[in-house]
Amino acid sequence: TVSFPDMDTLLKRPAMENHEVLTVDRQELIEAVRRVRITADPETSAIVLSLEPNQLAVRTKDKYGNEASQAIHAGWAEESREIAVNHSYLSDMLEMTDSKTCTFKLGPDTKTKKASLVLEDEETDSVGILSTMRPDWLT
């Protein structure tokens, strides 16, 4: 019998401290994820969001080396960065809103923890938090 972890301390509070802003057209991101997910690793369903100034590339690579990539315009003014997420979870999060533009917030990675991806939807006053991961093929 283990006590349930304190989710505020482990997930919510660190995620709410994210300050790097990514804006992207919701429908364009949904379509990019749909196009490239076919080559996502079936075990992790990982896709990589490659962030560059004013651009987001959605990329996947399976264990056989097959790759797919789709670039879309995005509002990103920070340093180049790559984050990996489960494409099913991201798709579900994008479907929870009807907003035309999605505003995500990211924070810095630490030595022991990857920053979460936070979707803030002001139209519905809702927040989605998605854990990020590091697929082996990024290294």
Order of alpha helices (4+ residues) and beta strands (2+ residues): alpha-beta-alpha-beta-beta-beta-beta-alpha-beta-beta-beta
